[in-house]
């Protein structure tokens, strides 16, 4: 072959190779935090969807659910990177409004998942129906306490829309359906297990006739379980929790927790990515997608559907 033909041929072959392997679209998935089991499961769902829909998942979130400024920094960095879509769980419903709207103004489709914000300038909002979850918790605690007596509410963190909705659903249902069940103490655990345990300890010390506690998120649920167990009050103080982890499941088996209200974080992560992948494919996803929580009691733990919900194969998914 004449030497003068070699370079043009190489250039042509390289160009053809580039065309045959187009770069994957990049979707940023930004959780409220990265440490709790809930968010690990959300990540697994997002990665599974990324694999199914042929998109690259850029997972990044703050270390703590109360670190709003760090979440905003991460969001702004993804906007500057010109990702093809963003899914974000807003850590604070007001603080994240302008950053999310900056992404929309940059023509980046945004799905808000798990926890909402005070804006409707996004493509899709996808979450557990948290108000309904709070209603479930109220009815469970009423069933466990006989519908009367003193109870406490261990709240999550100010400005977290998802948990605020749970707490409102809980309080509204008590007022409407169980007026003899009185909330005598309420306090935020600030998304911290140690602080939540201290709060629950104060509930138990200050109210010796307390019949039950509802904790509205994973850190508060673990803190409340630790406090109840430390005082030997398992079975005497009825504990209804929200979310799931190995620690909470073990406490349910031991009778420290009577009922867990459980979301499907794997599905939340998967569906959040699906909405963005559909948008990139030219489809228009729904404006709102509601998922239902599930009541899990000790007797439900060995059911196949409960096992699948509580024990997704995270290692397998993360290794893909």
LUMBA-561906 format. One line per 10 residues: number of its first residue (from 1); their letters; for each residue x, y, z of N, C-alpha, C. Coordinates in steps of 0.2 Angstrom, whole numbers, plus 2048, in hexadecimal, padded with zeros to 3 digits. Layout:
// LUMBA-561906
NUM = a = X Y Z X Y Z X Y Z  ... $
This chain:
// LUMBA-561906
1 = xxxxxxxxxx = 804 7FA 800 800 800 800 804 806 800  803 80B 7FC 807 811 7FC 807 815 802  80D 817 805 80D 81A 80B 808 820 80C  807 824 806 803 82A 807 7FC 828 808  7FA 822 807 7F3 820 809 7F2 81E 810  7F7 81C 814 7F7 819 81A 7F4 81E 81F  7F6 825 820 7F3 829 825 7EC 82B 824  7E9 82C 81E 7E2 82D 81D 7DE 827 81F  7E1 821 81D 7DD 81B 81F 7DD 81A 827  7E2 81C 82A 7E2 81B 832 7DD 820 835 $
11 = xxxxxxxxxx = 7DD 826 832 7D8 82B 834 7D1 829 833  7D0 826 82D 7C9 824 82C 7C7 81E 831  7CC 819 832 7CA 814 836 7C9 816 83E  7CD 81B 840 7CC 81E 847 7C5 821 847  7C3 825 842 7BD 829 842 7B7 824 842  7B8 81E 83E 7B3 819 83E 7B2 816 845  7B8 815 848 7B8 812 84F 7B4 816 854  7B5 81D 854 7B2 821 858 7AB 821 857  7A9 821 851 7A1 821 84F 79E 81B 852  7A2 815 852 79F 80F 854 79E 80E 85C $
21 = xxxxxxxxxx = 7A2 812 85F 7A1 812 867 7A0 819 869  79A 81C 869 798 822 86B 799 823 873  79A 828 875 79B 829 87C 794 829 880  794 826 885 78E 825 889 78C 82C 88C  785 82D 88C 782 833 88F 784 832 897  785 838 89A 787 838 8A1 781 83B 8A5  77F 837 8AA 779 839 8AF 77C 83A 8B6  77B 840 8B9 77E 841 8BF 778 83F 8C4  77A 83B 8C9 775 839 8CE 778 83C 8D5  774 840 8D8 776 844 8DE 772 843 8E4 $
31 = xxxxxxxxxx = 774 83E 8E9 770 83D 8EE 770 842 8F4  76C 842 8F9 76D 846 8FF 774 845 902  775 83E 903 77C 83C 906 77E 835 903  783 833 905 786 82C 902 787 827 907  786 828 90E 788 823 913 782 81F 915  77C 821 915 777 81C 918 775 817 913  773 811 915 771 80C 911 76C 80E 90C  767 812 90E 762 814 909 766 817 902  76B 81B 903 76E 81E 8FD 772 819 8FA  775 814 8FD 779 80F 8FA 774 80B 8F5 $
41 = xxxxxxxxxx = 76E 80A 8F7 769 806 8F3 767 80A 8ED  766 811 8EF 764 815 8E9 76A 815 8E4  770 815 8E6 776 815 8E1 775 80F 8DD  774 809 8E0 774 803 8DD 76E 803 8D8  769 806 8D9 763 806 8D4 765 80B 8CE  769 810 8D0 76B 815 8CB 770 811 8C6  774 80E 8C9 77A 80A 8C5 776 805 8C1  772 801 8C3 76E 7FC 8C0 76B 7FF 8BA  767 805 8BB 764 808 8B5 769 80B 8B0  76E 80D 8B2 773 810 8AE 776 80A 8A9 $
51 = xxxxxxxxxx = 777 804 8AC 779 7FE 8A8 773 7FC 8A3  76D 7FC 8A5 767 7FA 8A1 766 7FF 89B  767 806 89D 766 80B 898 76C 80D 894  772 80B 896 778 80D 892 77A 814 893  779 816 899 77C 81D 89B 781 81C 8A1  785 821 8A1 78A 821 8A7 787 825 8AD  788 822 8B3 785 825 8B9 78B 828 8BD  78A 82F 8BE 78F 833 8C2 78C 834 8C9  78E 830 8CE 78B 830 8D4 78F 834 8D9  78C 839 8DC 790 83D 8E1 78B 841 8E5 $
61 = xxxxxxxxxx = 78D 841 8EC 788 844 8F0 78C 846 8F7  789 84A 8FB 78D 84D 901 78D 847 906  792 848 90B 792 842 910 78D 842 915  789 848 916 784 849 91A 77E 84C 917  778 84A 919 772 84C 917 770 854 918  774 856 91D 773 85D 91F 778 862 91C  77D 85F 918 782 863 914 77F 866 90E  77B 86A 90E 777 86D 908 77C 870 904  781 874 906 786 878 902 78A 873 8FE  78C 86E 901 790 869 8FD 78C 866 8F7 $
71 = xxxxxxxxxx = 785 864 8F8 781 862 8F3 780 867 8ED  780 86D 8EF 77F 873 8EA 786 873 8E6  78B 872 8E9 792 872 8E6 792 86C 8E1  790 867 8E3 790 861 8DE 78B 862 8D8  785 865 8DA 781 866 8D4 784 86B 8CF  787 870 8D2 789 875 8CD 78F 873 8C9  793 86E 8CC 799 86B 8C8 796 867 8C3  790 863 8C4 78D 85F 8BF 78A 863 8B9  788 869 8BB 785 86E 8B6 78B 870 8B2  791 872 8B5 796 875 8B1 799 86F 8AD $
81 = xxxxxxxxxx = 799 869 8AF 79B 863 8AB 797 862 8A5  791 865 8A5 78C 864 89F 78A 85D 89F  788 85A 8A4 785 853 8A4 77F 853 8A0  77D 84D 89E 777 84D 89A 770 84C 89E  771 84B 8A4 76B 84B 8A9 76D 84B 8B0  768 84D 8B4 76A 84D 8BB 764 84B 8BF  765 846 8C4 760 844 8C9 763 846 8D0  75F 849 8D3 761 84C 8DA 75C 84B 8DF  75E 849 8E5 759 849 8EB 75B 84F 8EF  756 854 8EF 758 85A 8F2 758 85A 8FA $
91 = xxxxxxxxxx = 75E 85B 8FC 760 85B 903 75C 860 907  75A 866 904 756 86B 907 752 86E 902  74C 86F 903 747 870 8FE 747 877 8FC  74A 87C 8FF 74B 883 8FD 752 884 8FA  757 882 8FE 75E 883 8FC 75F 881 8F5  75C 87B 8F3 75E 878 8EC 75A 87B 8E6  755 880 8E8 751 882 8E2 755 885 8DD  759 88A 8DF 75D 88E 8D9 762 88A 8D6  766 885 8D9 76A 881 8D6 767 87C 8D1  761 87A 8D3 75D 875 8CE 75B 879 8C8 $
101 = xxxxxxxxxx = 758 87F 8C9 756 883 8C4 75C 885 8BF  762 886 8C2 768 887 8BE 769 882 8B9  768 87C 8BB 769 876 8B7 764 876 8B1  75D 877 8B3 758 877 8AE 759 87D 8A9  75C 883 8AB 75D 888 8A7 763 886 8A2  767 882 8A4 76C 87F 8A0 76A 87A 89B  764 879 89B 761 874 896 763 86C 898  764 86B 89F 765 865 8A1 75F 862 8A5  75C 85C 8A2 756 85A 8A6 758 858 8AD  753 859 8B1 754 858 8B8 74E 854 8BB $
111 = xxxxxxxxxx = 750 84E 8BE 74B 84A 8C2 74D 84B 8C9  748 84E 8CD 749 84E 8D4 746 848 8D7  74A 844 8DC 747 83E 8DE 748 83E 8E6  744 83A 8E9 744 839 8F0 741 83F 8F4  744 845 8F3 742 84A 8F7 741 850 8F3  73B 854 8F3 73A 859 8EF 73D 860 8F1  73B 865 8ED 73D 86C 8EE 738 871 8EC  739 877 8EE 733 87C 8ED 734 87F 8E6  733 87B 8E1 733 87D 8DA 730 877 8D6  72D 879 8D0 72B 874 8CC 72F 874 8C5 $
121 = xxxxxxxxxx = 734 878 8C5 738 878 8BF 73D 873 8BE  73A 86D 8BE 73E 867 8BD 73A 862 8B8  73D 85D 8B6 73A 859 8B1 735 854 8B5  738 850 8BA 734 84B 8BD 736 84B 8C5  731 84A 8C9 732 849 8D0 730 842 8D1  734 83E 8D4 733 837 8D6 735 836 8DD  730 833 8E1 731 831 8E8 72C 82C 8EA  72E 829 8F0 729 826 8F4 724 82B 8F6  71D 829 8F6 718 82D 8F9 719 82E 900  71D 833 902 71F 833 909 71A 835 90E $
131 = xxxxxxxxxx = 715 839 90C 70F 83B 910 70B 834 912  70A 830 90D 707 82A 90E 70B 825 912  712 826 912 716 822 916 715 824 91E  714 82A 91F 713 82D 925 70C 82B 928  707 82A 924 701 828 926 701 820 928  705 81D 924 706 815 926 709 815 92D  70E 819 92E 712 819 935 70D 81B 93A  708 820 939 704 822 93E 6FF 81C 940  6FC 819 93B 6F8 813 93C 6FB 80D 93F  701 80C 93D 705 806 941 706 808 948 $
141 = xxxxxxxxxx = 708 80E 94A 709 810 951 703 810 955  6FD 812 951 6F7 811 955 6F5 80A 956  6F6 806 951 6F5 7FF 952 6F9 7FC 958  6FF 7FE 958 703 7FB 95D 702 7FD 964  700 803 965 6FE 806 96B 6F7 806 96E  6F3 804 96A 6EC 804 96B 6E8 80A 96A  6EC 80F 966 6E9 815 964 6E8 81A 969  6EC 81A 96F 6EC 81F 974 6F2 81F 978  6F4 825 97B 6FA 825 97F 6FF 82A 97C  705 82B 97F 70A 82F 97D 70F 82C 979 $
151 = xxxxxxxxxx = 710 830 973 715 82E 96F 71A 834 96D  720 832 969 724 837 968 726 837 960  728 83C 95D 72A 83D 956 731 83F 955  735 83A 953 73C 83C 952 73D 83E 94A  73D 844 949 73D 847 942 745 847 940  745 848 939 74B 847 935 750 84D 936  74E 852 931 752 858 931 74E 85D 92E  74F 864 930 74B 869 92D 74C 86A 925  747 86B 922 748 86D 91A 748 867 916  748 860 919 748 85A 915 741 859 913 $
161 = xxxxxxxxxx = 73F 85A 90D 738 85A 90B 735 852 90C  739 84D 90A 736 847 90B 734 845 912  739 846 916 737 844 91D 732 849 920  732 84F 91E 72D 854 921 726 851 91E  725 84F 918 71F 84C 916 71D 846 91A  722 842 91C 720 83C 920 71E 83E 927  721 843 92A 71F 845 930 718 849 930  717 84C 92B 710 84F 92A 70B 84A 929  70C 845 925 707 840 924 706 83C 92B  70B 83B 92F 70A 838 935 706 83C 93A $
171 = xxxxxxxxxx = 708 843 93B 704 847 93F 6FD 848 93D  6FC 849 937 6F5 84A 934 6F1 844 936  6F3 83E 935 6EF 838 935 6EE 837 93D  6F3 838 941 6F1 838 948 6EC 83D 94A  6EC 843 948 6E7 848 94A 6E0 846 948  6E0 843 942 6D9 842 93E 6D6 83B 941  6DB 836 942 6D8 82F 943 6D9 82D 94A  6DE 82F 94D 6E0 82D 954 6E2 832 959  6DC 836 95B 6DD 83C 95F 6E0 83B 966  6DF 834 968 6E1 832 96F 6E9 831 96F $
181 = xxxxxxxxxx = 6EC 831 969 6F3 82F 969 6F7 836 969  6FA 838 96E 6FD 83F 96E 704 83F 96D  707 843 969 70E 845 968 710 849 96E  714 847 972 716 84B 978 71D 84D 978  721 84B 972 728 84D 971 729 84C 96A  72D 851 967 72F 851 960 736 855 960  73A 852 95C 741 855 95B 744 852 955  749 857 952 74D 854 94C 753 850 94E  754 84B 94B 75A 847 94C 760 84A 947  75F 84E 943 764 851 93E 768 84C 93A $
191 = xxxxxxxxxx = 764 847 938 767 842 934 76D 83F 937  76E 83E 93D 773 83C 941 771 837 946  774 831 945 772 82B 94A 774 82D 951  779 830 953 77B 831 95A 776 837 95D  775 83C 959 771 841 95B 769 83E 95C  768 83A 957 761 837 957 760 833 95E  765 82F 95F 765 82B 965 764 82F 96C  768 835 96C 767 83A 971 760 83C 972  75D 83E 96C 757 841 96C 752 83B 96F  753 835 96C 74E 830 96F 74F 82E 976 $
201 = xxxxxxxxxx = 755 82F 978 757 82E 980 753 833 984  753 839 981 74F 83F 985 748 83E 985  745 83B 97F 73E 839 97F 73C 834 984  740 82F 985 73F 82A 98A 740 82C 991  745 830 992 746 832 999 741 837 99B  73F 83C 996 73A 841 998 733 83F 998  731 839 995 72A 837 995 72A 82F 997  72A 82E 99D 72A 827 99F 724 823 99D  71F 826 99B 719 823 999 718 822 991  71E 824 98E 71E 824 986 71C 81C 984 $
211 = xxxxxxxxxx = 717 81C 97F 715 816 97C 718 814 976  71B 819 972 71E 818 96C 721 81E 969  725 81C 964 729 821 960 729 820 959  728 825 955 729 824 94D 72F 828 94B  734 825 948 73A 828 945 739 828 93E  73A 82E 93B 738 82F 934 73E 82E 92E  744 82C 931 749 82A 92C 74E 825 92F  752 823 92A 757 81E 92D 75B 820 933  75F 825 933 763 827 938 75F 828 93F  759 82B 93F 755 82B 945 753 825 947 $
221 = xxxxxxxxxx = 751 820 942 74E 81A 944 754 816 948  75A 816 945 75F 812 949 761 815 94F  761 81C 950 762 81F 956 75C 81E 95B  756 81D 959 751 81C 95E 751 815 960  753 810 95B 753 809 95D 759 808 962  75F 80C 962 764 80B 966 762 80D 96D  75E 813 96E 75B 816 974 757 811 977  752 80E 974 74D 809 976 751 803 979  755 801 975 759 7FB 977 75D 7FC 97E  760 802 97E 765 803 983 761 804 98A $
231 = xxxxxxxxxx = 75B 806 98A 757 806 990 752 800 991  753 7FB 98D 750 7F5 98E 748 7F5 98D  746 7FA 988 73F 7FB 987 73C 7F8 981  740 7F3 97E 73D 7F0 978 737 7EC 97A  732 7EE 976 72B 7EB 977 727 7EF 97B  72A 7F3 97F 726 7F8 984 724 7FE 980  72A 801 97D 729 807 979 728 805 972  723 806 96E 722 803 968 725 808 963  729 805 95E 72E 809 95A 72C 808 953  72A 80D 94F 729 80C 948 72E 811 945 $
241 = xxxxxxxxxx = 731 80E 940 737 811 93C 735 812 935  73A 816 932 739 817 92B 740 815 927  740 812 922 746 810 91E 748 809 921  74E 806 91E 750 800 91F 758 800 91F  75B 7FC 923 762 7FA 923 763 7F4 927  769 7F1 927 76A 7EA 92A 769 7EB 932  76B 7F1 934 76A 7F2 93B 762 7F3 93D  75F 7F6 939 757 7F7 93B 754 7F0 93A  756 7EC 935 753 7E5 934 754 7E1 93A  75A 7E1 93C 75C 7DD 942 758 7DF 948 $
251 = xxxxxxxxxx = 757 7E6 949 753 7E8 94F 74C 7E6 94E  749 7E6 948 743 7E3 947 742 7DC 949  747 7D8 947 747 7D1 949 747 7D0 951  74B 7D5 954 74C 7D4 95B 746 7D7 95F  741 7DA 95C 73B 7DD 95F 73D 7E4 962  742 7E7 960 743 7EE 962 73F 7F3 95E  73F 7F1 958 73A 7F5 953 734 7F0 952  72E 7F3 952 728 7EF 950 726 7F0 949  727 7F5 946 725 7F6 93E 72A 7FB 93B  72D 7F9 935 730 7FD 931 72C 7FF 92B $
261 = xxxxxxxxxx = 72C 806 929 729 808 923 72F 808 91E  72E 805 919 734 804 914 733 806 90D  738 80A 90B 738 80C 904 73B 807 8FF  73B 808 8F9 73F 804 8F4 745 809 8F1  74A 80A 8F5 74F 80F 8F2 752 80C 8EC  753 806 8EB 756 803 8E4 751 806 8DF  74B 805 8DF 746 807 8DA 746 80E 8D9  747 812 8DE 747 819 8DE 74D 81B 8D9  753 819 8DB 759 81A 8D7 758 818 8D0  755 812 8CF 754 810 8C8 750 814 8C4 $
271 = xxxxxxxxxx = 74A 816 8C7 745 819 8C3 747 821 8C2  74B 823 8C6 74E 82A 8C5 752 82A 8BF  756 825 8BE 75B 825 8B8 756 823 8B2  751 81F 8B3 74D 81D 8AD 74A 824 8AA  747 828 8AF 744 82E 8AC 749 832 8A8  74F 833 8AA 754 837 8A6 756 833 89F  756 82D 8A0 758 829 89A 752 829 895  74C 829 897 746 82A 893 746 831 88F  748 836 893 748 83D 890 74D 83D 88B  753 83A 88C 759 83A 887 757 837 881 $
281 = xxxxxxxxxx = 752 832 882 74F 82E 87C 74A 831 878  748 837 87B 742 83B 877 73C 83A 87A  73B 837 880 735 836 883 734 83B 889  72D 83C 88B 72C 841 890 729 83D 896  72D 83D 89B 72B 839 8A1 726 83D 8A5  722 839 8A9 71D 83D 8AD 720 842 8B2  71C 847 8B3 71F 84C 8B8 720 84A 8BF  71B 845 8C1 71C 843 8C8 71B 83B 8C8  71F 838 8CC 71F 830 8CD 71F 82F 8D4  719 82C 8D7 719 82A 8DE 71A 823 8DF $
291 = xxxxxxxxxx = 71E 821 8E3 71F 81A 8E5 71C 819 8EC  71A 813 8EE 717 812 8F4 71C 80E 8F9  71C 810 8FF 720 80D 904 71C 806 906  720 802 90A 71D 7FB 90C 71E 7FA 914  719 7F8 917 71A 7F6 91E 71D 7EF 91F  722 7EF 923 726 7E9 924 726 7E8 92C  723 7E2 92E 723 7E0 935 728 7D9 935  729 7D7 93B 72D 7D2 93C 72B 7CB 938  725 7CA 938 722 7C4 935 723 7C5 92D  724 7CB 92B 725 7CB 924 72C 7CA 921 $
301 = xxxxxxxxxx = 731 7CA 926 738 7CA 923 73A 7C4 91F  737 7BE 920 739 7B8 91B 735 7B8 915  730 7BC 914 72C 7BC 90E 731 7BE 908  730 7BA 902 735 7BC 8FC 734 7C3 8FA  72F 7C6 8FA 72E 7CD 8F7 732 7D2 8FC  731 7D0 903 735 7D4 908 73C 7D3 907  73F 7CD 906 746 7CC 905 749 7D0 900  745 7D0 8FA 747 7D3 8F4 748 7DB 8F5  743 7DE 8F9 743 7E5 8FB 748 7E7 8FF  749 7E3 904 74E 7E4 90A 755 7E3 908 $
311 = xxxxxxxxxx = 756 7DE 904 75D 7DB 903 75F 7DB 8FB  75F 7E1 8F8 761 7E1 8F1 768 7DF 8F0  76A 7DC 8EB 771 7D9 8EA 776 7DF 8E8  777 7E3 8ED 77B 7E9 8EB 782 7E8 8E9  785 7E3 8EB 78C 7E2 8E9 78D 7E0 8E2  788 7DC 8E0 787 7DA 8D9 786 7E0 8D4  782 7E4 8D6 780 7EA 8D2 786 7EF 8D2  78A 7F0 8D8 78F 7F5 8D8 795 7F2 8D4  796 7EB 8D3 79B 7E8 8CF 79A 7E9 8C8  794 7EA 8C5 793 7EA 8BE 797 7F0 8BB $
